[in-house]
Amino acid sequence: MNILLVEGNQKTKFLIKALQTNDHHVVVVGQDYSWCKTLADTFEITAICGDGTKPYILKDAQANKMDIVIALGDEDSANLIVCELAKTQFHVKNVYAVINDPKNADLFKKLGVDKCVSTVQLFAEMVEQESIEDNIKKYLPIENGRVVICEVILDEKSPALNKKLWEIGFPPQSMISCVIRGEQTIIPQGNTKLSAGDKAIVISSSEVVNQVLSILTLKKSKR
């Protein structure tokens, strides 16, 4: 594919490497002449020195021939202009943008940006995922991996809290076999309610275990 990268500094270097590894044709636009020259010499690509928010610069970069335009600048407003120009004037099918303020994501999407990447949001999701993975204390496959037993600690974000088991809607071939609540060990019935801090011992077929864990934690387990 033909891909145009606008600004980005260090992020652009890593992205060029990844794209060239997969045989994509990359063109870069940036306002720093020495940076553009370094990229052109290092990666043997076309690098246009100029302001990517200006239509004539995007024209010089042959934006009309691009399959994807990616705005990587430090200013959300400039990234939005790049994407709008690429979409409306150069008819690029896919335009992506890095956003520095996650609150801008909805606005970007409403204005036609196909994908937004927020580094702040990515890090937040990574931290959240790590905390969820910590909640899955044990993951034991048995019978050649066809059956899985795991212990899940329910936190205050669990969608299963304060619901009776029959209300939760677990998939077939899965069940909570035991609930440990403080010093209590509960063999649950259909009307047993789950509370924050409960340890749920889950028995499930391997085919539906991720579905069960998403019901209890909002996320899938990594296996």
Residue frames relative to the residue before (quaternion, step in Angstrom):
aa qw qx qy qz dx dy dz
M 1.0000 0.0000 0.0000 0.0000 0.00 0.00 0.00
N 0.4035 -0.6634 0.5690 0.2707 3.55 -1.30 0.42
I 0.0106 -0.8236 0.5626 -0.0708 3.55 -0.61 1.19
L 0.1795 -0.7766 0.5990 0.0767 3.55 -0.89 1.01
L 0.1371 -0.7740 0.6163 0.0480 3.55 -0.86 1.06
V 0.1293 -0.8006 0.5834 0.0432 3.56 -0.79 1.03
E 0.8342 -0.0315 -0.0547 0.5478 3.56 -0.62 1.27
G 0.3850 0.7708 -0.4762 0.1756 3.56 -1.21 -0.49
N 0.2005 -0.8156 0.5204 0.1542 3.59 1.19 -0.49
Q 0.8593 -0.0110 -0.0015 0.5114 3.61 -0.79 -0.99
K 0.5955 0.5709 -0.3707 0.4266 3.60 1.04 -0.71
T 0.6445 0.5511 -0.3204 0.4221 3.55 1.01 -0.85
K 0.6160 0.5604 -0.3500 0.4289 3.58 0.98 -0.80
F 0.6931 0.4712 -0.2815 0.4672 3.55 0.82 -1.00
L 0.6549 0.5179 -0.3147 0.4514 3.57 1.01 -0.80
I 0.6173 0.5380 -0.3462 0.4578 3.59 1.00 -0.77
K 0.6400 0.5316 -0.3254 0.4494 3.57 0.90 -0.92
A 0.6825 0.4931 -0.2873 0.4566 3.56 0.86 -0.99
L 0.6855 0.4898 -0.2897 0.4541 3.58 0.92 -0.90
Q 0.6664 0.4929 -0.3108 0.4651 3.58 0.95 -0.79
T 0.5767 0.5777 -0.3733 0.4408 3.57 1.11 -0.60
N 0.7402 0.3611 -0.2007 0.5304 3.56 1.14 -0.68
D 0.5641 -0.6784 0.3408 0.3245 3.56 1.26 0.65
H 0.3885 0.6910 -0.5167 0.3234 3.59 1.01 0.72
H 0.3993 -0.6912 0.5500 0.2457 3.56 -1.19 0.62
V 0.1097 -0.8381 0.5344 -0.0085 3.56 -0.53 1.22
V 0.0562 -0.7432 0.6661 0.0289 3.53 -1.14 0.84
V 0.1857 -0.7974 0.5695 0.0736 3.57 -1.02 0.82
V 0.1178 -0.7426 0.6536 0.0866 3.54 -1.23 0.68
G 0.1800 0.7780 -0.5876 0.1304 3.57 -0.92 0.93
Q 0.4949 -0.6956 0.4462 0.2684 3.56 -1.15 0.56
D 0.6342 0.5080 -0.3259 0.4833 3.58 1.27 -0.23
Y 0.3996 -0.7583 0.4613 0.2290 3.59 -0.42 1.23
S 0.6819 0.4887 -0.3057 0.4502 3.59 0.84 -0.95
W 0.6192 0.5373 -0.3321 0.4665 3.59 1.09 -0.73
C 0.6603 0.5016 -0.3066 0.4673 3.57 0.92 -0.91
K 0.6606 0.5100 -0.3113 0.4545 3.58 0.94 -0.88
T 0.6360 0.5294 -0.3269 0.4565 3.56 1.01 -0.82
L 0.6654 0.4919 -0.3056 0.4710 3.59 0.92 -0.87
A 0.6497 0.5255 -0.3190 0.4471 3.56 0.95 -0.87
D 0.7009 0.4634 -0.2682 0.4713 3.58 0.92 -0.91
T 0.6888 0.5037 -0.2889 0.4340 3.56 0.94 -0.91
F 0.8175 0.2658 -0.1045 0.5001 3.56 0.84 -1.00
E 0.3694 -0.7523 0.4699 0.2769 3.59 1.34 -0.02
I 0.4427 0.6575 -0.4711 0.3871 3.52 0.84 1.09
T 0.5404 -0.5664 0.4949 0.3772 3.53 -1.36 0.10
A 0.0017 -0.7880 0.6150 -0.0296 3.57 -0.81 1.03
I 0.1867 -0.7953 0.5734 0.0623 3.56 -0.62 1.19
C 0.2602 -0.7588 0.5771 0.1534 3.57 -0.79 1.04
G 0.4935 0.6387 -0.4716 0.3551 3.57 -0.57 1.14
D 0.6137 -0.5513 0.4354 0.3604 3.52 -1.38 0.10
G 0.3614 -0.7833 0.4722 0.1813 3.56 -0.45 1.23
T 0.5928 0.5522 -0.3806 0.4457 3.59 1.23 -0.11
K 0.6086 0.5330 -0.3504 0.4718 3.60 1.30 -0.01
P 0.5071 -0.6857 0.4249 0.3035 3.61 -0.70 1.01
Y 0.6693 0.5136 -0.3297 0.4237 3.62 0.90 -0.81
I 0.6055 0.5303 -0.3574 0.4737 3.59 1.17 -0.51
L 0.6562 0.4897 -0.3116 0.4822 3.58 0.95 -0.82
K 0.6111 0.5393 -0.3436 0.4666 3.56 1.10 -0.65
D 0.6396 0.5175 -0.3191 0.4704 3.61 0.99 -0.84
A 0.6914 0.4597 -0.2672 0.4891 3.57 1.12 -0.70
Q 0.4076 -0.7414 0.4374 0.3047 3.58 1.36 0.08
A 0.0560 0.8379 -0.5360 0.0863 3.52 0.89 1.01
N 0.6113 0.5809 -0.3476 0.4099 3.58 1.10 -0.64
K 0.6935 0.4483 -0.2698 0.4953 3.59 1.24 -0.34
M 0.5400 0.6568 -0.3803 0.3638 3.56 1.30 -0.01
D 0.3983 -0.6851 0.5590 0.2439 3.53 -1.18 0.69
I 0.7885 0.0686 -0.0059 0.6111 3.55 1.14 -0.73
V 0.0913 -0.7392 0.6621 0.0834 3.55 -1.17 0.71
I 0.0922 -0.7995 0.5934 0.0150 3.56 -0.83 1.02
A 0.1993 -0.7784 0.5887 0.0889 3.58 -0.70 1.15
L 0.0793 -0.8522 0.5161 -0.0337 3.56 -0.49 1.26
G 0.3808 0.7792 -0.4407 0.2314 3.58 1.27 0.16
D 0.6043 -0.5880 0.4179 0.3384 3.53 -1.35 0.24
E 0.7077 0.4075 -0.2525 0.5190 3.60 1.24 -0.29
D 0.4556 -0.7127 0.4667 0.2581 3.55 -0.66 1.13
S 0.6389 0.5469 -0.3360 0.4240 3.58 0.95 -0.83
A 0.6613 0.4920 -0.3030 0.4783 3.59 0.98 -0.82
N 0.6358 0.5272 -0.3311 0.4563 3.59 0.98 -0.81
L 0.6419 0.5219 -0.3234 0.4594 3.57 1.02 -0.78
I 0.6421 0.5186 -0.3264 0.4607 3.60 0.96 -0.82
V 0.6309 0.5350 -0.3313 0.4539 3.58 0.94 -0.87
C 0.6885 0.4863 -0.2827 0.4578 3.56 0.86 -0.98
E 0.6586 0.5087 -0.3162 0.4554 3.60 0.94 -0.83
L 0.6463 0.5078 -0.3171 0.4732 3.58 0.98 -0.81
A 0.6574 0.5158 -0.3125 0.4518 3.55 0.91 -0.94
K 0.6996 0.4828 -0.2659 0.4547 3.56 0.96 -0.90
T 0.7908 0.3753 -0.1815 0.4481 3.56 0.72 -1.08
Q 0.7691 0.3621 -0.2015 0.4866 3.60 0.95 -0.82
F 0.7859 0.3004 -0.1552 0.5177 3.56 1.06 -0.70
H 0.3788 -0.7907 0.4269 0.2215 3.54 1.38 0.17
V 0.2240 0.7663 -0.5571 0.2286 3.56 0.97 0.93
K 0.4742 -0.7160 0.4376 0.2666 3.55 -0.76 1.05
N 0.8145 0.1493 -0.0473 0.5587 3.58 0.87 -0.93
V 0.0207 0.7857 -0.6171 0.0382 3.58 -0.74 1.09
Y 0.1000 -0.7975 0.5950 0.0007 3.55 -0.85 1.07
A 0.0781 -0.8046 0.5877 0.0328 3.56 -1.16 0.57
V 0.3603 -0.6413 0.6283 0.2533 3.48 -1.28 0.60
I 0.0866 -0.7799 0.6172 0.0570 3.57 -0.94 0.86
N 0.3592 -0.7593 0.5120 0.1796 3.52 -0.94 0.95
D 0.7241 0.2930 -0.1996 0.5916 3.57 1.24 -0.45
P 0.4036 -0.7478 0.4672 0.2440 3.64 -0.40 1.16
K 0.5812 0.6033 -0.3741 0.3978 3.60 1.15 -0.52
N 0.6376 0.5501 -0.3251 0.4303 3.59 1.21 -0.42
A 0.4447 0.7351 -0.4400 0.2614 3.60 1.23 -0.27
D 0.6738 0.4985 -0.3087 0.4497 3.61 0.83 -0.92
L 0.6424 0.5233 -0.3228 0.4574 3.58 0.98 -0.83
F 0.6465 0.5223 -0.3230 0.4527 3.58 0.90 -0.90
K 0.6804 0.4923 -0.2949 0.4558 3.58 0.89 -0.93
K 0.6376 0.5290 -0.3245 0.4565 3.58 1.02 -0.80
L 0.7226 0.4299 -0.2346 0.4879 3.58 1.10 -0.71
G 0.7107 -0.5340 0.2388 0.3907 3.56 1.21 0.45
V 0.4657 0.6517 -0.4696 0.3714 3.59 1.23 0.09
D 0.4240 -0.7589 0.4371 0.2307 3.56 -0.64 1.14
K 0.8020 -0.0123 0.0234 0.5967 3.57 0.98 -0.80
C 0.1399 -0.7665 0.6230 0.0685 3.53 -1.09 0.84
V 0.1215 -0.7758 0.6158 0.0643 3.54 -1.01 0.84
S 0.0959 -0.7835 0.6134 0.0258 3.54 -0.68 1.14
T 0.3664 -0.7405 0.5149 0.2288 3.57 -0.55 1.12
V 0.5967 0.5552 -0.3578 0.4557 3.58 1.10 -0.67
Q 0.6855 0.4871 -0.2810 0.4625 3.57 0.89 -0.98
L 0.6193 0.5507 -0.3404 0.4442 3.58 1.04 -0.79
F 0.6728 0.4814 -0.2996 0.4752 3.56 0.91 -0.89
A 0.6305 0.5306 -0.3369 0.4554 3.58 1.01 -0.79
E 0.6689 0.4922 -0.2995 0.4697 3.58 0.97 -0.86
M 0.6176 0.5401 -0.3494 0.4525 3.58 1.06 -0.70
V 0.6517 0.5045 -0.3094 0.4743 3.56 0.97 -0.88
E 0.6538 0.5135 -0.3103 0.4610 3.57 0.96 -0.91
Q 0.6487 0.5202 -0.3163 0.4566 3.57 0.96 -0.87
E 0.6381 0.5265 -0.3311 0.4538 3.56 1.00 -0.84
S 0.6608 0.5026 -0.3191 0.4571 3.60 0.95 -0.84
I 0.6436 0.5106 -0.3209 0.4713 3.57 1.06 -0.71
E 0.6392 0.5135 -0.3311 0.4670 3.56 1.00 -0.81
D 0.6148 0.5422 -0.3508 0.4528 3.58 1.08 -0.66
N 0.6272 0.5556 -0.3363 0.4299 3.59 1.13 -0.62
I 0.6612 0.4498 -0.3040 0.5177 3.58 1.19 -0.48
K 0.1661 -0.8676 0.4634 0.0704 3.53 0.24 1.31
K 0.8012 0.0892 -0.0254 0.5912 3.56 1.00 -0.77
Y 0.0163 -0.7750 0.6317 -0.0114 3.52 -1.07 0.77
L 0.0534 0.8455 -0.5196 0.1114 3.55 -0.08 1.31
P 0.1566 -0.7826 0.5945 0.0976 3.60 -0.43 1.15
I 0.0308 -0.7862 0.6171 0.0109 3.57 -1.02 0.83
E 0.7835 0.2843 -0.2416 0.4970 3.54 -1.30 0.25
N 0.6882 -0.5051 0.2651 0.4483 3.52 0.79 1.18
G 0.7207 -0.4741 0.2466 0.4417 3.56 1.01 0.83
R 0.5030 0.6695 -0.4320 0.3348 3.61 1.20 0.00
V 0.7588 0.2382 -0.1288 0.5924 3.57 1.20 -0.57
V 0.1281 -0.7943 0.5923 0.0432 3.57 -1.00 0.86
I 0.1049 -0.7510 0.6482 0.0692 3.54 -1.11 0.81
C 0.1141 0.7977 -0.5864 0.0827 3.59 -0.81 0.93
E 0.3396 -0.7111 0.5837 0.1958 3.51 -1.29 0.53
V 0.0603 -0.8101 0.5830 -0.0145 3.58 -0.65 1.13
I 0.2375 -0.7512 0.6007 0.1357 3.55 -0.89 0.98
L 0.3026 -0.7745 0.5317 0.1609 3.57 -0.62 1.13
D 0.1592 -0.7748 0.6024 0.1076 3.59 -0.85 0.93
E 0.7430 -0.4404 0.2731 0.4235 3.56 -1.31 0.03
K 0.6458 0.5207 -0.3236 0.4550 3.61 1.25 -0.25
S 0.4552 0.7082 -0.4467 0.3028 3.60 1.21 -0.17
P 0.4145 -0.7208 0.4961 0.2498 3.61 -0.83 0.94
A 0.6289 0.5549 -0.3373 0.4275 3.58 1.25 -0.21
L 0.4508 0.7207 -0.4436 0.2837 3.60 1.23 -0.15
N 0.8628 0.1263 -0.1243 0.4735 3.51 -1.20 0.83
K 0.5537 0.5562 -0.4201 0.4557 3.56 1.16 0.58
K 0.4663 -0.6244 0.5365 0.3238 3.53 -1.18 0.59
L 0.6348 -0.5677 0.3548 0.3857 3.57 -1.06 0.71
W 0.6663 0.5097 -0.3233 0.4379 3.57 0.96 -0.79
E 0.6420 0.5309 -0.3187 0.4522 3.59 1.24 -0.41
I 0.6018 0.6224 -0.3534 0.3542 3.57 1.14 -0.57
G 0.2985 -0.7966 0.4853 0.2020 3.57 1.01 -0.69
F 0.0983 0.7981 -0.5827 0.1177 3.57 0.69 1.06
P 0.5279 -0.6234 0.4594 0.3488 3.60 -1.08 0.60
P 0.6314 -0.4991 0.4090 0.4300 3.60 -1.22 0.31
Q 0.7906 0.2916 -0.2457 0.4792 3.54 -1.25 0.49
S 0.6916 0.3796 -0.3091 0.5312 3.57 1.06 0.75
M 0.0833 0.7906 -0.6037 0.0599 3.55 -1.19 0.54
I 0.3625 -0.6401 0.6102 0.2943 3.53 -1.36 0.27
S 0.2348 -0.8244 0.5038 0.1068 3.54 -0.41 1.22
C 0.8029 0.0245 0.0214 0.5952 3.56 1.17 -0.54
V 0.1350 -0.7563 0.6337 0.0909 3.56 -1.17 0.66
I 0.1522 -0.7705 0.6144 0.0752 3.56 -0.83 1.05
R 0.0018 0.8027 -0.5910 0.0803 3.53 -0.59 1.24
G 0.7970 -0.1326 0.0439 0.5876 3.56 -0.12 1.30
E 0.7982 -0.2078 0.1928 0.5316 3.56 -0.67 -1.16
Q 0.5844 0.5959 -0.3638 0.4136 3.59 1.29 -0.10
T 0.1428 -0.7316 0.6570 0.1129 3.50 -1.23 0.64
I 0.0924 -0.8349 0.5423 -0.0179 3.54 -0.42 1.28
I 0.2255 -0.7064 0.6528 0.1550 3.53 -0.98 0.93
P 0.2962 -0.8331 0.4332 0.1747 3.58 -0.10 1.27
Q 0.2382 -0.7123 0.6414 0.1565 3.49 -1.31 0.56
G 0.7413 -0.4250 0.2775 0.4392 3.57 -1.26 0.07
N 0.7362 0.4063 -0.2312 0.4893 3.58 1.11 -0.67
T 0.4081 0.7029 -0.4812 0.3283 3.63 1.25 0.23
K 0.2358 -0.7692 0.5794 0.1307 3.58 -0.92 0.95
L 0.3588 -0.7243 0.5525 0.2036 3.55 -1.14 0.73
S 0.1524 -0.7946 0.5854 0.0525 3.55 -1.05 0.85
A 0.6325 -0.5144 0.4093 0.4095 3.57 -1.27 0.41
G 0.7609 0.3278 -0.2696 0.4909 3.57 -0.90 0.96
D 0.4910 0.6512 -0.4342 0.3825 3.59 1.26 -0.20
K 0.2423 -0.7105 0.6358 0.1797 3.53 -1.20 0.65
A 0.1301 -0.8060 0.5761 0.0387 3.56 -0.52 1.19
I 0.2307 -0.7499 0.6065 0.1291 3.55 -0.82 1.05
V 0.1248 -0.8278 0.5469 0.0047 3.55 -0.41 1.31
I 0.0830 -0.7447 0.6599 0.0552 3.53 -1.08 0.86
S 0.1200 0.8143 -0.5464 0.1547 3.55 -0.66 1.11
S 0.5004 -0.5695 0.5337 0.3747 3.53 -1.28 0.32
S 0.6057 -0.5877 0.3905 0.3677 3.58 -1.11 0.63
E 0.6049 0.5956 -0.3577 0.3891 3.60 1.12 -0.60
V 0.8042 0.2864 -0.1382 0.5021 3.59 1.02 -0.72
V 0.3890 0.7563 -0.4730 0.2302 3.61 1.23 0.01
N 0.6523 0.5105 -0.3366 0.4479 3.61 0.92 -0.75
Q 0.6171 0.5377 -0.3394 0.4635 3.57 1.10 -0.68
V 0.6447 0.5159 -0.3151 0.4679 3.57 0.99 -0.83
L 0.6878 0.4884 -0.2865 0.4542 3.57 0.87 -0.96
S 0.6289 0.5208 -0.3456 0.4624 3.59 1.07 -0.62
I 0.6118 0.5388 -0.3452 0.4650 3.58 1.14 -0.59
L 0.7314 0.4357 -0.2298 0.4716 3.56 1.02 -0.81
T 0.8276 0.2252 -0.0740 0.5089 3.60 1.04 -0.74
L 0.4657 -0.6827 0.4196 0.3755 3.60 1.31 -0.16
K 0.7457 0.3279 -0.2002 0.5443 3.61 1.25 -0.12
K 0.4697 -0.6386 0.5246 0.3104 3.51 -1.31 0.33
S 0.4781 -0.6515 0.5053 0.3027 3.51 -1.18 0.59
K 0.3978 -0.6647 0.5700 0.2740 3.57 -1.20 0.62
R 0.0523 -0.7929 0.6062 0.0326 3.54 -0.89 0.89
